Amino acid sequence: MMQFTHTAPHPPPDVRPNGYGLGLGLYLDVGAKRRAAWQPWAGSLFPTTTTATTPPSKISLGNLNSTGCMEQLLVHCANAIEANDATLTQQILWVLNNIAPADGDSNQRQTAAFLCALVSRASRTGACKAVTAVVAAAVESAALHVHRFTAVELASFIDLTPWHRFGYTAANAAILEAVEGFPVVHIVDLSTTHCMQIPTLIDMLASRAEGPPILRLTVADVAPSAPPPALDMSYEELGAKLINFARSRNMSMDFRVVPAFPADAFTSLVDQVRVQQLVSDGGEALVVNCHMLLHTVPDETAGSVSLAQLPVVSLRTMLLKSLRTLDPTLVVVVDEDADFTASDVVGRLGAAFNFLWIPYDAVDTFLPKGSEQRRWYEAEVGWKVENVLAQEGLERVERQEDRARWGHRMRGAGFHAVAFGEEAAGEVRAMLNEHAAGWGMKREDDDLVLTWKGHNVVFASAWAPS
């Protein structure tokens, strides 16, 4: 999972305007023309002094340390960057840099990650060149250090939180029920977590009352566009380990890797599966397991294609309809219940800020401050923030859609929902009992939803051809 860390820029000198702390009731003029601009502190990332000629403020931001105020400052900063307003951008960046230390509380750490992403966006887009000239060197030196996990490390790391385990548990229960009685089970794994779900599924299949099936596993290799985590071995090595594990459970297994690309709706993968079906002996249950990867397929705001004179076609719709032509026994969709598809950065900022507080809040329950694993964890969240805010076009792969929207897409592609049984729900509850009390589960329609303090986090849905 978490393998990126940001090298934070050096903070500016601790200069307090007019001799006072930042405290309560700061006012920023976000609309009026300023008569004098702050000047950058030489060699520092952000300006640290102001003049008495700054006009009276128009908007009270209240307590600067409140979550609402931090979000409002970030929104003003994003608007200023998009408007190429270097002066206002400087002012807000300075305030944010002082009130949101990267090692502060959960709200401050989240705000610090969003601040880094906005600086990165300004640098990438060339907006606010006067500011970019000051921050460019700091941005370029802020290296992303990739921790490459061994398979054992990654499996242990994922077990720390139900963020992925919830989807694994729900999906495996649904798969086991759907493939009952089939002598051959073919799993097409569209996942970001490098088959970490599969060992448990092998154990479950090996324990079937009718005996273990032959397992065929086709894995999508989406490198180099894959989001974190990174694995310190090739898929060939990983496949060998999984085959040996299956053999230890007296189960025959075939492992196949197919290079695939979200930007073309995984066309090569679907074509390969179709060829495999042609040479199959029959009696095979085909299961498509989609775990946190479907949202990397470009949505309608980027990457849609036009076929000659035909209307523009959604790549996500193309993918789901192509999966339907495979006539799968089951399709499982697990993803974050969020919407990061707004075409404007301010819209995405609001949506991401009001969802990504959850990992920052939850981490205190399972990883101590200062631990290496916590740095990996929060760096992955920071990677996601940077991708949502600073990237555009096909490089922006964090394009989550909420549960209802994916359900609409699946039904439109010719699938109907399959409800999770009480046994599946019970297994999810048992898994959640291993984690902090803030985690919960609820049913919405036919789906299961992971919650943190009552807020939706991840949904799991199962689908069969209509």
N, C-alpha and C positions, 0 to 999 in steps of 0.2 A: 504493500500500500504506500506508505509515506516515505518518499525518498528524495525530496527536494528541500533544500534550505536556501534562504536568502541571506546574503551577506549585507547586513543593514548599513545604510550610509551613516557616517559620523554625524551625531546631532549637532545643531548649531550652538553657539555660546548661550548660556542661560541669561539672556537679557530680558528684562521685564519692562515693557513700555511704560514710560512716565513713572517708573519706580513702584508700580503696583503689580500684584499678581494677576493672572488671567481671570480667575474667580468667576463670579456670577455677573450676569447682565451685560456681557460683551455685545457690542453692536457692530455690525458690518453693513456698509453701504453696498448693496449688490446691484443697484440700478443707476445711481446718479454718477455724473462725470466727476472723477477725482481731480483735484487741483494739483496734487503732488503724489508721486509714487514712492513706495518704499524702495530703497536701494539694497541690492544684495550684499550681504556680508562677504568680504573677499575670501574666497576659498571655501565657503560654506555652502551647504545644499539649499538653505532657505534664508530669506532676509530676516533680520533681527531687530531692526529699528524702524520707527515711524516718525512722522512729523505732525506738528499741531495743525497743519493745514488740511488734514484729512477731513472731509465734510461730515456732518452729523450722520449717524447711522439711520438706516431705514427699517432694519429687521432686528428684533431682539432674539438672540439665540439662547437666552436663559442660561441654565447650568451647563457649562461646556462639557462636563463629564457625563452627562446623561446620554443614553442611547439615542434618543430622538434628536438631540442636538448634534451628535456626531454624524448621524445619517444626513441631517439637513446641511451640515458643512460639506460633506462629501458630494451631495447633489449640487450645491452651489459651485463647488470646485469643478465638477464635471461640466456644468453649464458654462463656466468661465473658460475652460479649456476648449470646448466646442465652439465658443464664440471668439476664440483667439484673444481673450482679454488677459494679457500677461500680468497687469498690475493686480487685478483681483485674484488671479490664480496664485500669485506670489503671497498675497496676504493670507489666503485661506490655507495654503500649503504650510505656511509658517505656524499658524494656529494648530492645525492638525498634528504637525510634527511634534509640538510641545505637549499636547494633551493626550496623545495616543502612543505611549512607548510600546515597543514590540514585546516587552516582558511584563506588561501590566496585567490588569484583570481581563476577563474574557472580552468585554466590550472594547477595551483599548487595543487588545491584540487583533481583534477583527478589524477595527478601524485602521490600524497600522498596515494590515495586508491590503485593504482597499486603497489606502494612500499610495503604497508602492505601485499598485496596478495603475492608478491614475497618472503617476509620474511616468511610468512605462508607456502609457498611451500617448502622453504629450510628446515623449521622445520619439515614438514610432511614427506618429502622424505629422510631426513637424509643427504642431500647433503651439502657440505662445513661444515663439522662437527665443525671445529674450530670457524666458525662464529655462527653456531647453538648453540654451547655451551654458547655463550654470549647472544644470543637473545631468547633462549628457555623460560626463565622465563617471559620475557616481552610478548612473544606471548601467553603463557598460561594464563597470567593475563588479556589479552585483551578480555574482555568478550563481547559477543554479547547480548545486552539488547533488549528483544523483547517487543515491544509495541503491546498489543493485543487490537484491535479496537472493539468497539461496532459497530453494523450494521450502526447506524446513523453516527458515526464518520467516518467510512470507506467510506460511500457514499459521505459525504461532502469532504473528503480528495481527493477522485478520481476526484471530480468536479473541483479541482484546475487546472488541466492540461488536454489537449486533448489526452494524451498518451493512455489512455483507452477509453475515451469518443468517440474518433474518431471511434474505432471499434464497440462500442455499437451502435452508431448512424447509421453507414452503415449497420451493421448486422440486426438491428431491422427493418430498411426500407426494406431490401431484404426479411426478414422472413415474414413481413406483406403482401407483394405482393405474395409470394409463397404459402401462406396458405389461400388465399382468397377463400371463399366458403366451406372450410372444417369445419364440425361440431366439430371435435376433433383435437387438435393440441398437438403433443407430442414433447417437446423440450428435447434433451439430451445435457446437459450443461457440456462441457469440458473446464473449466475456472479456472484461478488462483485467481479470484477476488470475489469468494463466492457469486455468484448470484446477484451482484450489477447491472447487466444489466437488470434483470428481471422485477423490478417494472415498468420501463418505457414501456417495452414490454406488460405488463399486461394492462396498460392504453391504449395503442394503440389497442390491441385486443378487449378490452371492448367497444371501440368506433366504431367498424366495422359497416358498414351500414346494414349488414345482421344479426347483433347481435353478442354477444360474444360467442366464442366457449367454449367447455370444454377444460381446459388446464391440460396437464400432464407434470410434470417436473421431469426428472431423472438427478440426480447430481452425478458427480464423486467425491468421497472423497479420495484424494491422500495423506493424512497425513500418516506418518510423513515426507514423502519425498517432500512435497509441498514447493515451493519457497514462499517468502513473497508475500502478507501480511498475518498476523495471525488474526483470528477472536476470539473475547472474548465470544463466545457462541457455543453451539453444532449446528450441522446441523439440528437436530430435532427442536431446538428452532427457528432457522432461518426459517425452513419450516413452522412452525406454524404462524410466522409473515407474511410470504408471502401468506399463505392460507387466513388469516384474511384480508390482503390487497385486494386480489382478490375478496373475498366475499363483501367487501365494494364497489367494482366496479360491483357487480351483476354477478360475474363469478365464476363458479365451478372450483376447482383446486385440483389436486392430486399431492403430493410431495413424491418422493422416493429418498433415498440416497443409493448408491452402493459403497462399498470400492473397489478401483481400483488402479492399479499399472502401472506406465509408463514402468517399466522394463519388463513387460510381454505383452506390447502393449494393455493394457486395456481389456484383454481377458474376465475377469469376468463381466465387464460392458457390453460389446457387447453381451455376452451370456444372460445376464439378459434382455436386450432390445429385443433380439430374442424371449425369452419366453413370454414377454409382448405382442409382436406382435401376437403370437399364440392364446392368449386369447382375443385379441381385437375384437370388433364387426365390424371392417372395417370402412371405411370412415375417416381414421385417417391420418393426414399429419405428417410425421416424419421429424424433423429438427435436425441435429447435429450441435451444435454451438461450434466451437473450438476457444477459445480466449486465446492466449498466453500459451497454455498447450501442444500443439503437439510437440514443440521442446524439451520437457523433455523426450520424448520417445527416448531411445538410438539410435544413428545413426550407420552407418556401421563401425565406428572405435571402438565401444564398445557396447557389448550387442547383437550383431547379433547371431542368433541361427542356429545350424545345425541339420537337421532332418534326422537321420540315415545316409544313404549314399548320401543324396541329397545335392546340393550345399548350401552354407551359404545363409540364407534368411534375408533380412533387416526387422527389427521389424517395421519400419515406413511403409514399403510396406505392411507387414502383416496387420497392423492396417487399412490402407486405403482400402485394398481389403476386409477386414472383414466388414467395414462400407458399402462398395458397395453391399455386399450380403444382407444388410438390406433394400435395395431399398428405400433410403430416398428421400423425396421430395426435400430437399435442404441440402447441407453441406456448412457452412460458415467457412472460415479459416481466422483468424486475428492473425498476429504475427509481430515481429520486422523484418525489412528488413535488416538483417545482416547475416554474416556467421562466426560462432564460432566453426566450425567443424574440424579445422586443428588438426592433430594428435600430432603435436609438440607444446610446450608451446610458443615458439617464434612466430610461425605463428598466434596462437590465440591472443597473446599479441598485435600484430600489428593490427589485425582486430578489436579487442575490443577497443583499444585506439582510432582508427579512427572512431568509432561509438559512444562510450560512452562519448565523449566530449559534445554531444548534451544535455543530461539531466543536466550536470554541467553548461552549458552555458544558458540553458533556465530557470533554477530555479530563477535567479535574477529577472525575470519578474513577478513572482507570489508569492514568499515567501521572507520575509525580512531576512537579516543575523541575526543569533543568535536565530531565532524562533524555537520552539520545532518541529513544523511540518517540517521545513527545515532539521533539524537533522534526522528526520525519513526518509525524502525523500532521502537525500544523503547517508544515511546508507543503504537503499535498493539498491542503485546503487553500493555501496561498497560491499554489499553481492554478487551481480552479478559478480563483478570483481573478488572477491575471489574465487567464484565457477568456473569461467572460467579458472583461472590461477593456483590455488592451488589444486583443486580437480582433480581426475582421476577416470576412471571406471564408475560404475553406480552412484557414488556420484556426478559426474559432470552432472548436469541436464540442465545447460545453454548451449544448443547445437543448437543455432539458425541456420536456413538455410534461404537463401534469397528468395524473391518472385518467381523468375524464377525457382528455384529448386523445391519449393513446387508445382508450377504449373505443372512441368514435372512429379512429383510423382502422382498428382491427375489425370492427363490424362492417365498415365500408369495404374492406378487402375480402369479405366473405367468410368471416369467422364468427362463432358464437362463444360466449363466456362459459367456462366450466368452473363451477363453484368449488372452493376448497372444502373438503370434508372436515368433520370434527376431529378426526385423528390428526390431520395436518395441523389444524389450529392448536391442538394439544401439544404437538411436538414443538411448535413455535413458542408457546407459553413456557414449556419446560426449558427451552434454550434461554429465554429472556430471564428466567429465574437465576441464571448464572451471572447476570449483569446488574447494574445499579437499578435502584427502584424507579428512577425517572423514565426508564424505557417501558413501553407498553405496546399492546396490539389491539386493533379493532377491525371489525368487518365493515366494508363499504361496498354495497351491492354484492357481487360475487367475489370480490377481491379481499386480500388481507393487507393491512396497512400498519407499518411500524411507526410508533409515535415516540416523541421525547417531550415529557411534561405536557402531554395532550396535543402537541403539534405534529402534523403529518411529516414523516421523514422519507420513507421508502415504501413503495407499493409492490405487491406481487399479484399478478393476474395470470390465469391459464385460459387457453383458447383451443378450440377444435374447429375443423371446417364445418360450415353450415350445410 
